[in-house]
Amino acid sequence: MKKLIQISEEEFKSFEERYRARFINSLSGFKSANLIGTVSNEGQTNVSIISSAFHLGANPALIGFIIRPDVSPRHTLINIRETGICTLNHISKDFVERAHQTSARYSLDQSEFIECELDEEYLEDFKAPFVKNSPLKMALEFVREIPIEENGTHMIISKIKSVWLTAGMLQEDGFIDLESQEVICVSGLDSYHTTSRLGRLSYAKTDKKPTWLK
């Protein structure tokens, strides 16, 4: 067994600010990487990368994500509050650099779609922009904002209204094969990864051991 080292709260609190941010952000492991597309009431579009999207439930179908404190203007949060809608777009390997660039602090009158060379797409009558190159995208309707008092962040709960995904991703049993479209994940703040699936395991039951599915 490899030797473990301990880093106490007192120690990591003393780290230089950016070093500490990278350290703490790496602790939770691999996370989804998504682009949130929004539009203001005036028609100004915005797209921003997040690594905090999480499943909340299947019935009703709910997605949650975290937006950082709005000590400086958070255009994504402002637009969601105004319009009550947004899109969630998975990032694939072929446009990860452009997706990462959306984390730069552009001004309110600049669209990251233009600045980061990402194509807007509008599907059916949904008013918020999707990312055209994304292999899996969702139309989300705002349900609730929960302020996190401990650090000033905001949890956004949204209902999934529609899903668009690349043909072939959806399997017979409802499983979505993200790896087939080279959907990436992120660790820490800036380390992007492709995936290599070990396999799928059978539904866990108390009276039998799991088996690998074909």
C-alpha positions as CSV (number, residue, x, y, z in Angstrom):
1,M,0.0,0.0,0.0
2,K,1.3,3.4,-0.9
3,K,2.2,5.8,1.8
4,L,-0.4,8.5,2.5
5,I,0.3,12.1,3.5
6,Q,-2.1,14.3,5.5
7,I,-2.9,17.9,4.7
8,S,-4.8,19.5,7.5
9,E,-7.3,22.3,7.3
10,E,-4.8,24.6,8.9
11,E,-2.2,23.7,6.2
12,F,-4.4,24.2,3.2
13,K,-5.9,27.4,4.6
14,S,-2.3,28.8,4.5
15,F,-1.8,27.9,0.8
16,E,-1.5,30.7,-1.7
17,E,-4.9,31.6,-3.0
18,R,-4.7,30.2,-6.6
19,Y,-2.8,27.1,-5.3
20,R,-5.5,26.5,-2.7
21,A,-8.3,26.9,-5.3
22,R,-6.6,24.3,-7.6
23,F,-6.1,21.9,-4.7
24,I,-9.6,22.1,-3.3
25,N,-11.2,21.9,-6.8
26,S,-9.3,18.7,-7.5
27,L,-10.5,16.9,-4.4
28,S,-14.0,15.9,-5.7
29,G,-12.5,14.0,-8.7
30,F,-13.7,14.0,-12.3
31,K,-16.7,16.2,-13.0
32,S,-18.9,16.8,-16.0
33,A,-18.0,19.7,-18.3
34,N,-20.9,21.7,-19.7
35,L,-21.7,24.9,-21.4
36,I,-24.7,26.9,-20.2
37,G,-26.4,29.0,-22.9
38,T,-28.5,32.0,-22.0
39,V,-30.0,35.1,-23.5
40,S,-31.1,38.4,-21.9
41,N,-34.4,40.1,-22.4
42,E,-32.7,42.4,-24.8
43,G,-31.4,39.5,-26.9
44,Q,-27.8,39.5,-25.8
45,T,-26.5,35.9,-25.7
46,N,-24.1,34.4,-23.3
47,V,-22.4,31.0,-22.9
48,S,-20.3,29.9,-20.0
49,I,-18.5,26.7,-18.9
50,I,-19.4,25.0,-15.7
51,S,-18.2,21.8,-13.9
52,S,-21.0,21.6,-11.4
53,A,-24.0,20.1,-13.1
54,F,-25.6,17.2,-11.3
55,H,-28.6,14.9,-11.5
56,L,-31.4,15.7,-9.1
57,G,-34.1,13.2,-10.1
58,A,-35.8,11.4,-13.0
59,N,-39.5,12.0,-12.2
60,P,-39.8,14.9,-12.5
61,A,-36.6,15.2,-14.6
62,L,-34.5,17.8,-12.7
63,I,-30.9,19.0,-13.2
64,G,-29.0,21.2,-10.7
65,F,-25.9,23.3,-11.1
66,I,-23.9,25.8,-9.0
67,I,-23.1,29.3,-10.1
68,R,-20.3,31.2,-8.3
69,P,-20.9,34.2,-6.0
70,D,-22.1,37.3,-7.8
71,V,-19.6,39.7,-6.2
72,S,-18.9,40.5,-9.8
73,P,-21.6,40.4,-12.5
74,R,-22.6,36.8,-13.4
75,H,-24.2,37.2,-16.8
76,T,-25.5,33.6,-16.8
77,L,-27.3,34.1,-13.4
78,I,-28.7,37.5,-14.5
79,N,-30.1,36.0,-17.7
80,I,-31.6,33.0,-16.0
81,R,-33.3,35.2,-13.4
82,E,-34.7,37.4,-16.2
83,T,-35.9,34.8,-18.7
84,G,-36.4,31.6,-16.6
85,I,-34.7,29.4,-19.2
86,C,-31.2,28.2,-20.3
87,T,-29.6,25.4,-22.2
88,L,-27.1,22.7,-20.9
89,N,-24.7,21.5,-23.6
90,H,-22.1,18.7,-23.3
91,I,-18.6,19.4,-24.5
92,S,-16.8,17.1,-26.9
93,K,-13.1,16.8,-27.6
94,D,-13.2,18.8,-30.9
95,F,-14.1,22.2,-29.3
96,V,-12.8,21.9,-25.7
97,E,-10.3,24.8,-26.1
98,R,-13.1,27.2,-27.3
99,A,-15.3,26.0,-24.4
100,H,-12.6,26.6,-21.8
101,Q,-12.2,30.2,-23.2
102,T,-15.7,31.1,-22.2
103,S,-14.5,31.2,-18.5
104,A,-12.7,34.5,-19.4
105,R,-14.4,37.6,-18.0
106,Y,-16.0,39.2,-21.0
107,S,-18.2,42.2,-20.6
108,L,-22.0,42.1,-20.6
109,D,-22.2,43.4,-24.2
110,Q,-19.8,40.7,-25.5
111,S,-21.2,37.3,-26.5
112,E,-18.9,34.4,-25.7
113,F,-20.4,32.7,-28.7
114,I,-18.7,35.3,-30.9
115,E,-15.6,35.8,-28.8
116,C,-14.9,32.1,-28.4
117,E,-16.0,31.1,-32.0
118,L,-18.9,28.9,-30.8
119,D,-21.9,28.6,-33.1
120,E,-25.4,29.4,-31.7
121,E,-28.2,27.1,-32.5
122,Y,-32.0,27.6,-31.9
123,L,-34.2,24.5,-31.8
124,E,-37.9,24.5,-32.2
125,D,-39.3,27.5,-30.3
126,F,-36.9,27.5,-27.4
127,K,-35.6,31.1,-26.9
128,A,-32.2,30.3,-25.3
129,P,-29.3,29.4,-27.5
130,F,-27.8,25.9,-27.8
131,V,-24.2,25.2,-28.8
132,K,-24.4,23.8,-32.3
133,N,-21.4,21.4,-32.0
134,S,-22.6,19.8,-28.8
135,P,-23.5,16.2,-29.2
136,L,-26.1,16.3,-26.4
137,K,-28.0,19.3,-25.3
138,M,-31.0,20.1,-23.1
139,A,-33.6,22.8,-22.8
140,L,-34.0,23.8,-19.2
141,E,-36.7,25.7,-17.4
142,F,-35.8,27.5,-14.2
143,V,-37.5,26.0,-11.1
144,R,-35.7,27.5,-8.1
145,E,-32.6,29.4,-6.9
146,I,-31.2,28.4,-3.6
147,P,-28.5,30.7,-2.1
148,I,-25.7,28.8,-0.3
149,E,-25.0,31.0,2.7
150,E,-21.7,29.3,3.6
151,N,-19.9,30.6,0.5
152,G,-22.2,32.9,-1.5
153,T,-22.8,30.5,-4.4
154,H,-26.2,29.8,-6.0
155,M,-27.7,26.5,-6.6
156,I,-30.0,26.5,-9.7
157,I,-32.6,23.8,-10.0
158,S,-34.1,23.4,-13.5
159,K,-36.6,21.1,-15.2
160,I,-35.5,19.3,-18.3
161,K,-38.0,20.3,-21.1
162,S,-36.4,18.7,-24.1
163,V,-33.3,16.7,-25.0
164,W,-31.4,16.6,-28.4
165,L,-28.7,14.0,-28.9
166,T,-26.6,12.6,-31.7
167,A,-28.1,9.6,-33.4
168,G,-26.6,6.4,-32.0
169,M,-25.9,7.7,-28.5
170,L,-29.2,6.3,-27.1
171,Q,-29.0,2.6,-26.3
172,E,-31.9,0.2,-26.2
173,D,-32.2,0.3,-22.4
174,G,-32.2,4.1,-22.1
175,F,-28.4,4.4,-21.4
176,I,-26.7,7.3,-23.2
177,D,-23.3,6.5,-24.6
178,L,-21.4,9.7,-24.0
179,E,-18.1,8.2,-24.8
180,S,-19.1,7.4,-28.4
181,Q,-19.1,11.2,-29.1
182,E,-15.9,11.9,-27.2
183,V,-17.7,13.9,-24.5
184,I,-15.0,15.1,-22.1
185,C,-14.9,15.6,-18.3
186,V,-12.8,17.9,-16.1
187,S,-10.8,17.6,-12.9
188,G,-9.7,20.6,-10.9
189,L,-10.1,23.9,-12.7
190,D,-8.4,23.3,-16.0
191,S,-7.5,19.6,-16.6
192,Y,-9.7,18.0,-19.4
193,H,-10.0,14.3,-20.0
194,T,-11.5,11.9,-22.5
195,T,-12.9,8.7,-21.0
196,S,-12.3,5.0,-21.4
197,R,-15.2,2.9,-20.1
198,L,-14.5,-0.2,-18.0
199,G,-18.0,-1.5,-18.7
200,R,-21.5,-1.4,-17.2
201,L,-22.5,-3.4,-14.1
202,S,-25.8,-5.1,-13.5
203,Y,-28.4,-3.6,-11.1
204,A,-27.2,-4.2,-7.5
205,K,-29.2,-6.7,-5.5
206,T,-28.6,-8.1,-2.0
207,D,-28.8,-11.7,-3.0
208,K,-26.3,-11.7,-5.8
209,K,-23.0,-10.2,-6.9
210,P,-23.0,-7.8,-9.8
211,T,-22.1,-9.0,-13.3
212,W,-20.7,-7.1,-16.2
213,L,-23.3,-6.3,-18.9
214,K,-22.6,-7.1,-22.5
